[in-house]
Amino acid sequence: MKDRGKIARERLMNLMKGIKTGRIERLTVVEGKPIFNPFPGIIRTINFNDETVAPKDSSIIEGKMDRLFKCIGNIELGMIQSLEIKNGEPVVIHIEENI
């Protein structure tokens, strides 16, 4: 049986892949785990002038995902205000933390 943290991370990865390009906003994080209740805001970006980008090496994508989840893992209680995604990969994250 998978632990809840792993399930939440997989859910976030699948959500990013589904969005492809855009942002996830107001994603709550508790004890390093993304929480989908309430569900975060999804903003899709459609650029009609953007050229199709070739897929990147899977090791580069895995490295970005590792960095993303390490960043999230350090949040005790906070919110991802915005997670920008391009081609299903994390690009920029804006985190609000309680101090």
Protein Blocks (a to p, Z undefined) as FASTA:
>chain_A
ZZfklmmmmmmmmmmmmnopacdehiaceehiacfbdcddddddddfkbccdddddfklm
mmmmmmmmmmmmmpmbdcdfbacdeehiafbdcddddZZ
